[in-house]
Amino acid sequence: MNYYEILYVVNPNHGKDKISEIIGEVSSHIESKKHAVVDHNFWEKKQLAYPVNKQKYGNYVLLNAEFKNSDFVNDFKMFLNLHAEVLKYMIIKLDGKPIAPAEDAPSEVEDKKEKES
């Protein structure tokens, strides 16, 4: 199994409903090709380092996926290139299975603050 971390930037002019729809389209494309989505998170709208398609901001989405074969990476790149709402993307191959973050677990910084009090 091959694990990948994909960070893609979506058009900043969309609300959370449209972004959820785009995330669903990307997930369904991966699952329709018999691969798996490990974790799919919307980060937030952030300023880009340089303008992309005349946009100064972008909505960042992080995807951790499991592809059964590495040939699908090129197909997935083609899908992202053809998707009108995706401005940029970056795909990184991981050495091991990514761990989904626990949202309810307190962070280390919060633990240290509680111990000091």
C-alpha positions in Angstrom: 0.0 0.0 0.0 1.1 3.5 -0.8 0.2 6.4 1.5 0.0 10.0 0.3 -0.5 13.4 1.8 -2.2 15.8 -0.6 -2.6 19.5 0.1 -4.8 21.3 -2.4 -6.0 24.9 -2.6 -9.6 25.7 -3.6 -11.0 28.9 -5.0 -11.4 31.4 -2.1 -14.8 32.8 -3.3 -16.7 29.7 -2.1 -18.5 29.2 1.2 -18.2 26.1 3.4 -21.1 24.4 1.6 -19.4 24.6 -1.8 -16.1 23.5 -0.2 -17.8 20.5 1.4 -19.2 19.6 -2.0 -15.7 19.8 -3.6 -14.2 17.7 -0.8 -17.0 15.1 -1.5 -16.2 15.1 -5.2 -12.5 14.5 -4.5 -13.3 11.7 -2.0 -15.8 10.0 -4.3 -13.3 10.1 -7.2 -10.7 8.3 -5.0 -13.2 5.8 -3.7 -14.7 5.1 -7.1 -11.3 3.9 -8.3 -11.1 1.4 -5.4 -8.6 3.4 -3.2 -9.2 4.8 0.3 -9.4 8.1 2.0 -7.7 8.0 5.4 -8.4 11.6 6.5 -9.8 14.7 4.7 -9.8 18.1 6.5 -10.6 21.6 5.6 -8.1 23.9 7.2 -9.1 27.5 6.5 -8.9 30.4 4.1 -5.3 31.7 4.1 -3.3 34.2 2.1 -1.2 32.7 -0.7 2.5 33.5 -1.1 1.9 34.7 -4.6 -1.2 35.2 -6.8 -2.6 32.1 -8.5 -5.1 32.7 -11.2 -5.4 36.3 -10.0 -6.4 35.1 -6.5 -4.6 36.3 -3.4 -6.3 33.9 -1.0 -7.2 30.2 -1.1 -9.0 27.6 1.0 -6.6 24.9 2.1 -7.7 21.3 2.2 -5.5 18.4 3.5 -6.1 14.9 2.3 -4.4 11.7 3.5 -5.1 8.8 1.1 -4.1 5.2 0.5 -3.5 4.3 -3.1 -3.2 0.6 -3.9 -0.8 1.3 -6.8 1.3 4.2 -7.6 0.0 4.5 -11.1 -3.1 6.2 -9.7 -1.1 9.2 -8.7 -0.9 10.4 -12.3 -4.6 9.9 -12.8 -5.3 11.8 -9.6 -3.0 14.7 -10.8 -5.0 14.8 -14.1 -8.3 14.9 -12.1 -7.0 17.8 -9.9 -5.7 19.7 -13.0 -9.0 19.4 -14.7 -11.1 20.4 -11.7 -12.0 24.1 -12.2 -12.1 24.9 -8.5 -8.6 23.6 -7.5 -6.0 26.3 -7.9 -2.9 24.4 -6.8 -2.0 21.1 -5.2 1.0 19.2 -3.8 1.3 15.4 -3.4 3.8 13.9 -1.0 4.4 10.1 -0.6 4.5 9.1 3.1 6.7 6.3 4.5 4.0 4.9 6.7 0.2 5.1 7.4 -0.8 8.6 8.5 -2.4 8.9 11.9 -5.7 10.8 12.0 -5.5 13.6 14.6 -7.8 13.3 17.6 -9.8 16.5 17.8 -10.9 16.0 21.4 -7.5 15.3 22.8 -5.8 18.3 24.6 -2.6 19.5 23.1 0.8 19.4 24.8 0.8 23.1 25.3 -2.5 23.0 27.2 -1.2 20.1 29.4 1.9 22.1 30.4 -0.2 25.1 31.3 -2.4 23.0 33.5 0.6 21.4 35.3 2.1 24.9 36.0 -1.1 26.2 37.6 
